Amino acid sequence: MEKKPVSNIIKGLIIAAILIVLDLLGATSFLQNVSWFAYVPTIALVVLCALNVIHYCSELKGNVKFGDAFAFGFKTAAIVALVMVLYTFISLKYVHPEFKEKAYQEALTGYQQQPNIMPEEAKTQAKNYADNFTMISVSRALMSTLIVSAIGSAIGAALAKRKQ
């Protein structure tokens, strides 16, 4: 009996769980003040997606084409992106609601430093940004996860040992 490869849904959930742990680690520890830690989840996502595809190819003993390997990796990336979008939404609404106020303050400071914007206009622009902060963050989570995962999947498909 031939062994079936691990589902991309399971692998996607595992990768998303690792990214969530990294995010929570960064948000609740001294690492939030360390500038290099902001790149750790991105690097982890590329490496995990590449390893995911390499593992998939090894499960099939190399009998897979580049396109099939990449497709498996991208399907896994879609699962990761879905989970990260849900996590981002829940995190901003319930776990870290203070991020919205912090975003308002940072936007207001940025707008006030521009000499061609009146104070009332700066407050209005900052409020608009804060009102759309959740949507912007969720969209950013979706796009960045998909793009970075696609890069990792392509690297994994290129590095995997294939017979075809």
C-alpha positions in Angstrom: 0.0 0.0 0.0 1.4 3.4 -1.0 1.7 6.1 1.6 -0.3 9.2 0.9 1.4 12.6 1.3 0.4 14.8 4.2 -2.5 17.1 3.2 -1.7 20.6 2.4 -4.5 21.7 4.8 -2.6 20.0 7.7 0.7 21.5 6.6 -0.9 25.0 6.2 -2.4 24.9 9.6 0.9 23.9 11.1 2.8 26.7 9.3 0.1 29.2 10.4 0.3 28.0 14.0 4.1 28.6 13.9 3.6 32.1 12.5 1.0 32.9 15.1 3.3 31.8 17.9 6.1 34.0 16.5 3.7 36.9 16.3 2.5 36.4 19.9 6.1 36.0 21.0 7.0 39.3 19.4 4.0 41.2 20.7 4.3 40.1 24.3 8.1 40.0 24.9 11.1 42.2 24.8 11.5 41.2 21.1 8.9 43.9 20.1 11.6 46.5 20.6 14.2 44.6 18.6 14.2 45.8 14.9 15.5 42.6 13.4 12.6 40.5 14.8 10.2 42.1 12.4 11.8 40.0 9.6 11.7 36.7 11.5 8.1 35.7 10.5 8.8 36.5 6.9 12.0 34.5 6.8 10.2 31.6 8.7 7.4 31.7 6.2 9.7 31.4 3.2 11.7 28.6 4.8 8.6 26.7 6.0 7.0 26.9 2.6 10.1 25.7 0.8 10.5 22.8 3.3 6.8 22.0 2.8 7.3 21.6 -1.0 10.6 19.7 -0.5 8.9 17.3 1.9 6.0 16.8 -0.5 8.4 15.9 -3.3 10.2 13.5 -1.1 7.0 11.8 0.0 6.3 11.2 -3.7 9.9 10.0 -4.2 10.6 12.7 -6.7 7.8 11.7 -9.1 6.5 15.2 -9.4 6.9 18.0 -11.9 7.9 21.6 -10.9 4.4 22.9 -11.6 2.7 20.2 -9.4 5.2 20.8 -6.6 4.6 24.6 -6.8 0.8 24.1 -6.9 0.9 22.0 -3.8 3.0 24.7 -2.1 0.6 27.5 -3.2 -2.4 25.5 -2.0 -0.7 25.3 1.4 0.0 29.1 1.1 -3.7 29.7 0.6 -4.5 27.9 3.8 -1.8 29.8 5.7 -3.2 33.1 4.3 -6.7 32.3 5.3 -5.7 31.4 8.8 -3.5 34.5 9.0 -6.3 36.8 7.8 -8.6 35.3 10.5 -5.9 35.7 13.1 -5.2 39.3 12.1 -8.9 40.2 12.3 -9.4 38.6 15.7 -6.1 40.0 17.0 -6.9 43.5 16.1 -10.5 43.4 17.3 -10.2 41.4 20.5 -6.6 40.7 21.5 -4.8 44.0 20.7 -7.5 46.6 20.2 -4.9 49.3 21.3 -3.1 48.9 18.0 -5.9 50.9 16.3 -5.3 53.9 18.7 -1.6 53.5 18.3 -2.0 53.6 14.5 -4.1 56.8 14.9 -1.5 58.5 17.0 1.3 57.5 14.6 -0.7 58.7 11.6 -1.6 61.9 13.3 2.1 62.6 14.2 3.1 61.8 10.6 0.4 64.1 9.1 1.2 66.9 11.6 4.9 66.9 10.5 3.9 67.7 6.9 4.0 71.4 6.5 1.3 71.6 3.8 -1.5 70.0 5.9 -3.7 72.0 8.2 -4.2 70.6 11.8 -7.9 69.7 11.2 -7.1 68.0 8.0 -4.4 66.0 9.7 -6.9 64.8 12.4 -9.4 63.9 9.7 -6.9 61.9 7.7 -5.6 60.2 10.8 -9.1 59.3 11.8 -9.9 57.9 8.3 -6.7 55.8 8.6 -7.7 54.5 12.0 -11.2 53.7 10.9 -9.8 51.6 8.0 -6.9 50.2 10.0 -8.4 46.7 10.4 -9.3 46.4 6.7 -5.8 47.6 5.7 -4.1 45.2 8.1 -6.2 42.2 7.0 -5.5 43.1 3.3 -1.8 43.5 4.0 -1.8 40.1 5.9 -3.5 38.4 2.9 -1.2 39.9 0.2 2.1 39.6 2.1 1.4 36.0 3.1 0.4 34.9 -0.4 3.4 36.7 -2.0 6.0 35.5 0.5 4.5 31.9 0.4 4.6 31.8 -3.4 8.3 32.8 -3.3 8.9 30.0 -0.7 7.0 27.5 -2.7 8.9 28.4 -5.9 12.2 28.0 -4.0 11.1 24.7 -2.6 10.0 23.4 -6.0 13.3 24.5 -7.5 15.4 22.9 -4.8 13.4 19.6 -4.4 14.9 16.5 -6.0 12.6 15.5 -8.8 12.9 12.8 -11.4 10.9 14.7 -14.0 
